């Protein structure tokens, strides 16, 4: 096992996994608390459609992934703000429509392109040095913005109208959060893939949610779980030669169920049920 | 009608709502520094809209609204921190994973502004606010583990942490048992007396506040009255607004049917 760590590709993929795991799990806290879980799922499929268009036209796939991802979250946010449509309806439509676009673009390609499928299912072990630096730069950018606006982000996650009423520019912060979700999805496409990135955003934060009542602790736990499962998942993937995305996600899911089982909140809920 | 004091909130023929739906029409009302005002009216009468207007979440579609010395025809945010707000129960997810102190600290965020981290001074202010509502010993508890009455106290502490001049409470007693209802109203009265806060208390429970407030504001889309309780709580005035839901007993006790039970 230690021999594996000596390879450049292994070091790169561990670094990429740790960054993506940390980033997804930190933004996941705000996604879970603000009730944007489905938005994360929709965005990842939209971003994948961008990737396929990029390969079809010979344009940079990640750039188009960013464009598609941002367009999706901004439309979703705008629709929610206007109160025209429920969030899950608008994202549900965009989710399936962009997926249809992605499949259409793949169908239009003349040759089978294995790289495209890498973005769908993730292939952290094949991360190139260039991709690693893009992941690194975007991770620093997104985490930096999350840190800079953390108190406002917590506030709007708790109660957006209250935040606005007390002078926080809540609408702008909400759109910032949506934008950061889209960027996070794009950063993670290559490592965990469009289908599984959603799990990386959702599971660590939901696991941490079972274990604590404090916002600060929640974020710390979520990040720890995210980084840990990503690194261990990659090691499992390399060691037993199984795909990395599923290895990470299934490991995280296992920890989630263990947390649910041992959750102090679960005991309290059971007690409440008995007393009523 | 001449009052030597300057009003801190002034509605001038102000209407609020959306195209096709007027929630409040032609409101003219002045609220003075240090007043304790009860806002009453049936369900859907525009009480919450009045709150949202004062908070600067809603601009008048006609007329003017001045808060402090600033005209709020355009929504601004710099004065919002000076208005503490307790939203209606149910607006906030009370099982949100947050401690009592973290909740109250959020009251500092608007006043602090962007890019500034809360420091020791802010924590001191938050702790003092918790002490003022009698919840200091609960600062590390989970918000979701508290009783309804305790949660209301914590949310009042969050409003106080803004160091507001005005405190707006939207149905603060809804869903609480009788003891907790009295305790919350008692606390609001005490904060009004001790901190010289201007208080706008929205409620459907007139009996609970009639002996405490300086003035009652009676709403049903339009402003029907804004006067001391003795002048407002008269059958001919209340009947215009409540119609058949109004019952007045021999002891002159005003009972307005509790519409919350009809849902």
Interface residues (C-beta under 8 A of the other chain):
Chain A: X33 X148 X149 X151 X152 X154 X155 X158 X159 X161 X162 X163 X164 X165 X166 X167 X168 X169 X209 X212 X213 X214 X215 X216 X218 X268
Chain B: X55 X56 X57 X77 X78 X80 X81 X83 X84 X85 X87 X91 X92 X93 X96 X97 X98 X99 X102 X103 X106 X107 X109 X110 X111 X112 X114 X115 X117 X118 X141 X142 X143 X144 X145 X162
